[in-house]
Amino acid sequence: MRNIKKISVLIISIMISILLTACEIPLPKIQKSFNPEESMKVYIDVSCMKDNDDVIDFIGSESEKNVLYVSSKIRIKNMLLDQATQSEMNISDNQIDKIYEAALRAIDKVEFKIEKVSEDDDKAQVKISYNYLDLTNMESDLYKYMEEEVKNRTIQNKDDAVDLAVDGLIKIYEEAKISDKVYEETYEMHREGRVWIINDEDKFEKSMGNIVLVNE
């Protein structure tokens, strides 16, 4: 059971690393000029695998965006399958797909507030704030779901138990609520051509990795 929880949290934490790959794409292809707040929004949108015109323009083209997102999804799925193998869990590729999509839908519930604190020539400060996605009761909720479901489902082996746990995990993601707790962070940014780049991307990656509130 705990391994299922580890895999679900892993999806969200490693998803954030996608953005760093996006920033390696040459910037001269960009057509639109982005202000600091718009640039920060693209950082967040790419981290959450969202699809819109600004993301495409920031990355360079729709085809490059598609290559980035597809390759990132494959990388995430492979890491999850490796984690499952190490935990001696037999999770199918289709189940990983379902968990992945459910996690994306859950993350999409989080609303970000972006505020420019200051701007001076090629330097700026931008603050983001958001309410956490509350998954603190994930493990207990998963147990409750499985206890209830086994009354109507036959569990003959470990694979059946994993199937049940995956179904429960997806349900938990679908029903996840937003916490009252608010996260705030201010980032230094600098201008590069038509866009603004976060100075400390490691800091951004860490803060976005904390978007979900869980019990260790």
Secondary structure, DSSP 8 states (H G I E B T S, - for coil): -HHHHHHHHHHHHHHTTHHHHHTTS-GGG--S---HHHHHHHHHHHHTT---HHHHHHHS-HHHHHHHHHHHHHHHHHHHHHHHHHTT----HHHHHHHHHHHHHHHTT--EEEEEEEEETTEEEEEEEEEEEE-TTHHHHHHHHHHHHTTTS---SHHHHHHHHHHHHHHHHHH-EEEEEEEEEEEEEEEETTEEEES-HHHHHHHHHT-EE---
